[in-house]
């Protein structure tokens, strides 16, 4: 009887999320690229983008997940990603017209919208999927 009980527990394995909030990281990057394009102008849209970017750095930490890392390292990593995105956006704006055709100026916003849609789908699926009661 002891062998049967142990045999039933062999296949038990926890499935932790190794890729915690990857989808929101892509949204953060493309938001930072778009912010890098408008960083030279000072207006209401720049302020709204900056506040949204700051919120996108910290708030996805509080989404439900199995494995969570330390909040400090989370914010530092996301800040580096946002900073890299701002630099890429600034370089993208400077290269428009000379290296990159002017018609591609809306590419970062298009990619931001697509990744935001995918992120919303992933987050809503994670919230609404059926889980067994404990």
Rosetta constraint file for C-alpha pairs under 8 A:
AtomPair CA 1 CA 5 HARMONIC 6.61 0.50
AtomPair CA 2 CA 6 HARMONIC 6.49 0.50
AtomPair CA 3 CA 7 HARMONIC 6.06 0.50
AtomPair CA 4 CA 8 HARMONIC 6.38 0.50
AtomPair CA 5 CA 9 HARMONIC 6.89 0.50
AtomPair CA 6 CA 10 HARMONIC 6.64 0.50
AtomPair CA 8 CA 12 HARMONIC 7.95 0.50
AtomPair CA 16 CA 66 HARMONIC 5.39 0.50
AtomPair CA 16 CA 67 HARMONIC 6.02 0.50
AtomPair CA 17 CA 65 HARMONIC 6.86 0.50
AtomPair CA 17 CA 66 HARMONIC 5.75 0.50
AtomPair CA 17 CA 67 HARMONIC 5.88 0.50
AtomPair CA 18 CA 67 HARMONIC 7.18 0.50
AtomPair CA 20 CA 65 HARMONIC 6.98 0.50
AtomPair CA 20 CA 67 HARMONIC 7.13 0.50
AtomPair CA 20 CA 68 HARMONIC 7.29 0.50
AtomPair CA 21 CA 25 HARMONIC 6.49 0.50
AtomPair CA 21 CA 60 HARMONIC 7.06 0.50
AtomPair CA 21 CA 61 HARMONIC 7.79 0.50
AtomPair CA 22 CA 26 HARMONIC 6.71 0.50
AtomPair CA 23 CA 27 HARMONIC 6.64 0.50
AtomPair CA 23 CA 115 HARMONIC 7.37 0.50
AtomPair CA 23 CA 118 HARMONIC 7.49 0.50
AtomPair CA 23 CA 119 HARMONIC 5.24 0.50
AtomPair CA 23 CA 122 HARMONIC 7.72 0.50
AtomPair CA 24 CA 28 HARMONIC 6.04 0.50
AtomPair CA 24 CA 56 HARMONIC 7.90 0.50
AtomPair CA 24 CA 60 HARMONIC 6.95 0.50
AtomPair CA 24 CA 116 HARMONIC 7.83 0.50
AtomPair CA 24 CA 119 HARMONIC 6.22 0.50
AtomPair CA 25 CA 29 HARMONIC 6.17 0.50
AtomPair CA 25 CA 78 HARMONIC 7.45 0.50
AtomPair CA 25 CA 81 HARMONIC 7.86 0.50
AtomPair CA 26 CA 30 HARMONIC 6.28 0.50
AtomPair CA 26 CA 115 HARMONIC 6.60 0.50
AtomPair CA 27 CA 31 HARMONIC 5.99 0.50
AtomPair CA 27 CA 112 HARMONIC 5.99 0.50
AtomPair CA 27 CA 115 HARMONIC 5.69 0.50
AtomPair CA 27 CA 116 HARMONIC 5.82 0.50
AtomPair CA 27 CA 119 HARMONIC 7.56 0.50
AtomPair CA 28 CA 32 HARMONIC 6.09 0.50
AtomPair CA 28 CA 53 HARMONIC 7.03 0.50
AtomPair CA 28 CA 56 HARMONIC 6.23 0.50
AtomPair CA 28 CA 57 HARMONIC 7.04 0.50
AtomPair CA 28 CA 78 HARMONIC 7.99 0.50
AtomPair CA 28 CA 81 HARMONIC 7.59 0.50
AtomPair CA 28 CA 82 HARMONIC 6.43 0.50
AtomPair CA 29 CA 33 HARMONIC 6.24 0.50
AtomPair CA 29 CA 81 HARMONIC 6.27 0.50
AtomPair CA 29 CA 82 HARMONIC 5.77 0.50
AtomPair CA 29 CA 84 HARMONIC 7.83 0.50
AtomPair CA 29 CA 85 HARMONIC 5.18 0.50
AtomPair CA 30 CA 34 HARMONIC 6.21 0.50
AtomPair CA 30 CA 85 HARMONIC 6.79 0.50
AtomPair CA 30 CA 108 HARMONIC 6.13 0.50
AtomPair CA 30 CA 109 HARMONIC 7.34 0.50
AtomPair CA 30 CA 111 HARMONIC 6.77 0.50
AtomPair CA 30 CA 112 HARMONIC 5.10 0.50
AtomPair CA 31 CA 35 HARMONIC 6.10 0.50
AtomPair CA 31 CA 53 HARMONIC 6.76 0.50
AtomPair CA 31 CA 85 HARMONIC 7.72 0.50
AtomPair CA 31 CA 108 HARMONIC 7.99 0.50
AtomPair CA 31 CA 109 HARMONIC 7.77 0.50
AtomPair CA 31 CA 112 HARMONIC 6.24 0.50
AtomPair CA 32 CA 36 HARMONIC 6.00 0.50
AtomPair CA 32 CA 53 HARMONIC 6.84 0.50
AtomPair CA 32 CA 82 HARMONIC 5.35 0.50
AtomPair CA 32 CA 83 HARMONIC 7.26 0.50
AtomPair CA 32 CA 84 HARMONIC 7.90 0.50
AtomPair CA 32 CA 85 HARMONIC 4.66 0.50
AtomPair CA 32 CA 86 HARMONIC 4.87 0.50
AtomPair CA 32 CA 89 HARMONIC 7.05 0.50
AtomPair CA 33 CA 37 HARMONIC 6.58 0.50
AtomPair CA 33 CA 85 HARMONIC 4.62 0.50
AtomPair CA 33 CA 86 HARMONIC 5.02 0.50
AtomPair CA 33 CA 87 HARMONIC 7.40 0.50
AtomPair CA 33 CA 88 HARMONIC 5.95 0.50
AtomPair CA 33 CA 89 HARMONIC 3.96 0.50
AtomPair CA 33 CA 90 HARMONIC 7.43 0.50
AtomPair CA 33 CA 108 HARMONIC 6.53 0.50
AtomPair CA 34 CA 38 HARMONIC 6.86 0.50
AtomPair CA 34 CA 86 HARMONIC 7.56 0.50
AtomPair CA 34 CA 89 HARMONIC 6.00 0.50
AtomPair CA 34 CA 108 HARMONIC 5.90 0.50
AtomPair CA 34 CA 109 HARMONIC 6.32 0.50
AtomPair CA 35 CA 39 HARMONIC 5.88 0.50
AtomPair CA 35 CA 46 HARMONIC 7.39 0.50
AtomPair CA 35 CA 49 HARMONIC 6.34 0.50
AtomPair CA 35 CA 50 HARMONIC 7.31 0.50
AtomPair CA 35 CA 86 HARMONIC 6.23 0.50
AtomPair CA 35 CA 89 HARMONIC 6.92 0.50
AtomPair CA 36 CA 85 HARMONIC 7.08 0.50
AtomPair CA 36 CA 86 HARMONIC 4.14 0.50
AtomPair CA 36 CA 87 HARMONIC 6.35 0.50
AtomPair CA 36 CA 88 HARMONIC 7.06 0.50
AtomPair CA 36 CA 89 HARMONIC 4.14 0.50
AtomPair CA 36 CA 90 HARMONIC 4.65 0.50
AtomPair CA 36 CA 93 HARMONIC 7.85 0.50
AtomPair CA 37 CA 86 HARMONIC 7.72 0.50
AtomPair CA 37 CA 89 HARMONIC 5.07 0.50
AtomPair CA 37 CA 90 HARMONIC 5.26 0.50
AtomPair CA 37 CA 92 HARMONIC 7.26 0.50
AtomPair CA 37 CA 93 HARMONIC 5.43 0.50
AtomPair CA 38 CA 46 HARMONIC 6.63 0.50
AtomPair CA 39 CA 46 HARMONIC 6.74 0.50
AtomPair CA 39 CA 90 HARMONIC 7.70 0.50
AtomPair CA 41 CA 46 HARMONIC 7.01 0.50
AtomPair CA 42 CA 46 HARMONIC 5.97 0.50
AtomPair CA 42 CA 47 HARMONIC 7.71 0.50
AtomPair CA 43 CA 47 HARMONIC 6.59 0.50
AtomPair CA 44 CA 48 HARMONIC 6.23 0.50
AtomPair CA 45 CA 49 HARMONIC 6.08 0.50
AtomPair CA 46 CA 50 HARMONIC 6.08 0.50
AtomPair CA 47 CA 51 HARMONIC 6.20 0.50
AtomPair CA 48 CA 52 HARMONIC 6.08 0.50
AtomPair CA 49 CA 53 HARMONIC 5.95 0.50
AtomPair CA 50 CA 54 HARMONIC 6.19 0.50
AtomPair CA 51 CA 55 HARMONIC 6.20 0.50
AtomPair CA 52 CA 56 HARMONIC 6.05 0.50
AtomPair CA 53 CA 57 HARMONIC 6.31 0.50
AtomPair CA 53 CA 82 HARMONIC 7.86 0.50
AtomPair CA 54 CA 58 HARMONIC 6.86 0.50
AtomPair CA 55 CA 59 HARMONIC 5.67 0.50
AtomPair CA 56 CA 60 HARMONIC 6.56 0.50
AtomPair CA 57 CA 75 HARMONIC 6.43 0.50
AtomPair CA 57 CA 78 HARMONIC 5.62 0.50
AtomPair CA 57 CA 79 HARMONIC 6.55 0.50
AtomPair CA 57 CA 82 HARMONIC 7.63 0.50
AtomPair CA 58 CA 74 HARMONIC 7.90 0.50
AtomPair CA 58 CA 75 HARMONIC 6.13 0.50
AtomPair CA 58 CA 78 HARMONIC 7.89 0.50
AtomPair CA 59 CA 63 HARMONIC 7.67 0.50
AtomPair CA 61 CA 71 HARMONIC 7.37 0.50
AtomPair CA 61 CA 74 HARMONIC 7.48 0.50
AtomPair CA 64 CA 127 HARMONIC 7.87 0.50
AtomPair CA 69 CA 73 HARMONIC 7.41 0.50
AtomPair CA 69 CA 74 HARMONIC 6.78 0.50
AtomPair CA 70 CA 74 HARMONIC 6.20 0.50
AtomPair CA 71 CA 75 HARMONIC 6.20 0.50
AtomPair CA 72 CA 76 HARMONIC 6.23 0.50
AtomPair CA 73 CA 77 HARMONIC 6.03 0.50
AtomPair CA 74 CA 78 HARMONIC 6.17 0.50
AtomPair CA 75 CA 79 HARMONIC 5.90 0.50
AtomPair CA 76 CA 80 HARMONIC 6.33 0.50
AtomPair CA 77 CA 81 HARMONIC 6.40 0.50
AtomPair CA 78 CA 82 HARMONIC 6.13 0.50
AtomPair CA 79 CA 83 HARMONIC 6.01 0.50
AtomPair CA 80 CA 84 HARMONIC 6.08 0.50
AtomPair CA 81 CA 85 HARMONIC 6.16 0.50
AtomPair CA 82 CA 86 HARMONIC 6.22 0.50
AtomPair CA 83 CA 87 HARMONIC 6.32 0.50
AtomPair CA 84 CA 88 HARMONIC 6.18 0.50
AtomPair CA 85 CA 89 HARMONIC 6.03 0.50
AtomPair CA 86 CA 90 HARMONIC 6.12 0.50
AtomPair CA 87 CA 91 HARMONIC 6.18 0.50
AtomPair CA 88 CA 92 HARMONIC 5.95 0.50
AtomPair CA 89 CA 93 HARMONIC 6.17 0.50
AtomPair CA 90 CA 94 HARMONIC 6.27 0.50
AtomPair CA 91 CA 95 HARMONIC 6.16 0.50
AtomPair CA 92 CA 96 HARMONIC 6.34 0.50
AtomPair CA 93 CA 105 HARMONIC 7.68 0.50
AtomPair CA 95 CA 99 HARMONIC 5.20 0.50
AtomPair CA 95 CA 100 HARMONIC 5.87 0.50
AtomPair CA 96 CA 100 HARMONIC 4.87 0.50
AtomPair CA 96 CA 101 HARMONIC 6.01 0.50
AtomPair CA 96 CA 102 HARMONIC 5.51 0.50
AtomPair CA 96 CA 104 HARMONIC 7.93 0.50
AtomPair CA 96 CA 105 HARMONIC 6.95 0.50
AtomPair CA 97 CA 101 HARMONIC 5.23 0.50
AtomPair CA 97 CA 102 HARMONIC 5.01 0.50
AtomPair CA 100 CA 104 HARMONIC 7.10 0.50
AtomPair CA 101 CA 105 HARMONIC 7.73 0.50
AtomPair CA 106 CA 110 HARMONIC 6.23 0.50
AtomPair CA 107 CA 111 HARMONIC 6.15 0.50
AtomPair CA 108 CA 112 HARMONIC 6.02 0.50
AtomPair CA 109 CA 113 HARMONIC 6.17 0.50
AtomPair CA 110 CA 114 HARMONIC 6.31 0.50
AtomPair CA 111 CA 115 HARMONIC 6.07 0.50
AtomPair CA 112 CA 116 HARMONIC 5.97 0.50
AtomPair CA 113 CA 117 HARMONIC 6.20 0.50
AtomPair CA 114 CA 118 HARMONIC 6.34 0.50
AtomPair CA 115 CA 119 HARMONIC 5.97 0.50
AtomPair CA 116 CA 120 HARMONIC 6.06 0.50
AtomPair CA 117 CA 121 HARMONIC 6.26 0.50
AtomPair CA 118 CA 122 HARMONIC 6.25 0.50
AtomPair CA 119 CA 123 HARMONIC 6.05 0.50
AtomPair CA 120 CA 124 HARMONIC 5.96 0.50
AtomPair CA 121 CA 125 HARMONIC 5.98 0.50
AtomPair CA 122 CA 126 HARMONIC 6.15 0.50
AtomPair CA 123 CA 127 HARMONIC 6.24 0.50
AtomPair CA 124 CA 128 HARMONIC 5.94 0.50
AtomPair CA 125 CA 129 HARMONIC 5.65 0.50
